[in-house]
Amino acid sequence: MNECVAVAHANIALAKYWGKADEARNIPAVPSLSLTLDALRTRTSVAFVSDLVEDEVVLDGRPAREKEGRRVVRMLEAVRTAAGLTAKARVVSANSFPTAAGLASSASGFAALALAASAAAGLDVSLREASSLARAASVSAARSLYGGYVELPAGAEFAEPLVAGSHFPLNMVVALTRAGEKAVGSTEGMLRTARTSPYYEAWVRQAPASCDRIRRAILDRNLEALGPAMEASALAMHASMFAADPPIVYMSPTTVAVMERVRELRASGVPAYYTMDAGPHVKVLTPPERAEEVAAALKAVPGTLNVIKCGPGPGASLEPEVSSTKPGTT
Ligand code: PMV
């Protein structure tokens, strides 16, 4: 059967998703709004092969661990059911950036898998259908089907593009502050927050107004309004987790040092604003002409391992098929 290859880029939420309205169906409780990033990319190939005994999943050159594999197989099952297929699949996926350290690898990974698996199964899915398929595996993945600024409303099954990156071409400088994987996965983290944090309800209640502010600032191309609203969304999300039982603290001393450096940059006249996800890395939003300077400043913070400079990235796409019935081949 055909091998299909898809490429998708990670996205970073400016208005954060944290919490599920429907756990079984993986539906978000709050609206989120993200920027897709050009430098953080996943390329995934899928082929359904009739003589395979079970699905084979290779991530970054190694067999997928059990938990990773289970989520992939769950999506493959959904695709098989929709296509009326029984064949198992061979999946090979590679990231251009560190996996599972809060760097949104699940977003680009499941977006690419949704497109590649659907195409390999012969399904003609729209981006909206692929977004919904991706969302069932990872809510943030629903947003990586689209490029630029992307919105996922509360209670929604699929994301929708807001405006192209060219509308407000900001850069995001990612400061990597720790190697290795995070201790608490995002699903476990948000379920624990919802179950035990006294601040979860307040987080959910304020999220729509916060997202509205962020959307308005993007449409107005107003970084001085966007930056503080984006920082507030991240800090409110982390505050809700700090109060969970047991507490969830993704930040490290280097995270806090980078946040401080960003505040100093701002005080010296450089427009730069931070956000953090379910991991210790810091992502800093800044105009493209200040990105070099910001990257150098973040790199110099003791504990920063590396920096990745990103611009707005494109939506997910299928690579043109390499025909298996070319003349001269069998
Ligand atoms: O969709 P998940 O399970 O990868 O959760 C993503 C959660 C955050 O990255 C913290 C926020 C977001 O909106 O991406």
Boltz pocket constraint, residues with backbone or C-beta under 6 A from the ligand:
constraints:
  - pocket:
      binder: B
      contacts: [[A, 11], [A, 12], [A, 13], [A, 15], [A, 16], [A, 17], [A, 18], [A, 32], [A, 106], [A, 107], [A, 137], [A, 138], [A, 139], [A, 140], [A, 141], [A, 186], [A, 187], [A, 276], [A, 277], [A, 278]]
      max_distance: 6.0
